Amino acid sequence: MRDKASQYAKSLHTALEEAGGANMHIILDEFVQILARRGQFGIYSKIEAELEKLFLKDAGIRQAELFLARDLSVSKPILEKIKELLGGKVEFVKKVDKNLIGGFWVLMGDTLIDGSVRGQLEELSNQLRS
C-alpha cells in the first residue's frame, strides 16, 4: 500500500503545484472523492505523510527519525547539535523504541547517530579491549 500512497501523493503534489495555490480546495475535494469512490480512503494517512515529505523536500527540509526509549522531549541544544551533525534543515519524527534502555538514536537515510546507553556501553567496552 505504501507504493500506492506514494503514487497518490506524487499526483496530488503535482496537481497542487501546477495550480499554484489557486483552486486548492477544489483539487483536494476531488482527490478525497476519488479515494472514496475507489474505496481507498483507508490509506489517506499514508498519503498525507508522503505528501508532507514532498513539501518538506521542496522547502529543503529533510526528515529524520528520532527513536527514544520513552515518549519524552529532547532538549533543544541536543536537537540543534544533531541537526548540525546531519547538516542543513532537519525535521524530527519522534518514535518510541522499547528496545532502547535509555538515550536515543537518529536515523536519516543511511546515516545513524547512536546516542543510546547501549551504544555508549559498547563503545566503552571496545575502548577497554584496545
N, C-alpha and C positions, 0 to 999 in steps of 0.2 A: 504493500500500500504506500510505502514511502516514495517509490518512484512515481506513482500516480499523483501523490500530493505535490511532489516536486514539479511535475508537468503542469498541474493546475496553477501552482504558484508562479511559475515562469510565464504562463499565458496571461494570468491576471496582472502580473508585474508589467509585462509588455503593453497590455491594453491601457493600464493606468498611466504609464509613461507617455504613450502616444497621445492620450487625451490631455496630458499636461495639466491636470487638475480640473479641467472642465468636464462636466457630466460624470464626475467620480461616483456620485451616489447612484446614478443610473447603471453604470458599469457594475458596481457592487451588488445592486439589486438583481440584475440579470444573472450575475455569477451565482448568487445564492439560489436563484430559481433553477439554474442548470443543475446544480448539485442536488437539489430536492427532486427534480424530475428523474435524475439518474440514480436516485437512492444512495447517494454518496455523501450525504451531509455528515455522516459519522467521522469522516476524515477532515472535517473543517479545521480542527485544532492543529493538525499536522500541516495543512496548507498554510494556515496563519503563521506557524513557526517558520516554514520555508520562505514565505513571503517576507517576514521580518528579516531573515538572513540576507535576502536580496537587497532590501532597502538599506540595511547596515553596510553591505558591501558597496553600494552606491555612494554612501557617505564616508567611505574609507575606514569604517569601523569593523574590526574582526571580533568574533565571539570566541570565548574560552570557557571551558567547563571548569568550575571550581568545586572540587569534592571536599567535603567536610565530614568529620565523624558524627556531628550532630548539626541540627539546624541552628547555627549560630551566626552572628555577624562577624566580619573580619575588619580589623581596624583599617582606616583609610591609608595610613602610611604603608602598611603591608601591601594593600592593593595597588598603591602607586608604585611601589618597588617592583611588584610583579609586572605591572604594565611597562615599566622601564625595561625589564629583562626581556619581555616579549616584543618590545618596540612598537611604537605607534599607538593608535587609538584601539582600546580593547573594552568590550562589554563582557561582564562575567555572568554566566548562568550557574547559579548555585545548585548543587546536588548533594544529597547525603549518601555516604558510603559507609555502611555499618561495619565493613572490614577494617576501617581506619581506627586505630587506638586513640589517636589524637593528632592534631595538626591538620594539614591539608595537602592536596596536590592539585596541580593545574594542568589541564590538557588542552592544547590548541594545535590542531592539525597533528603533526608528528612530533611536536615539542611537549615535553613533560617536565614540569618543575615539581620536585618532590620535597615538600616541607612537612612530611609526615613524621611522627615519632618513630615508626618502624624504619623509615628511610634513614633517619638520623642515627638510630642504633646500629643499623647495618654499616653505615659509613664509619662510625666509631670502631666497630668490630674489625673492619678492613684495615683501619689505621693501626690498630693494636697488633694485628698479624704481620704488618710490614716491618 
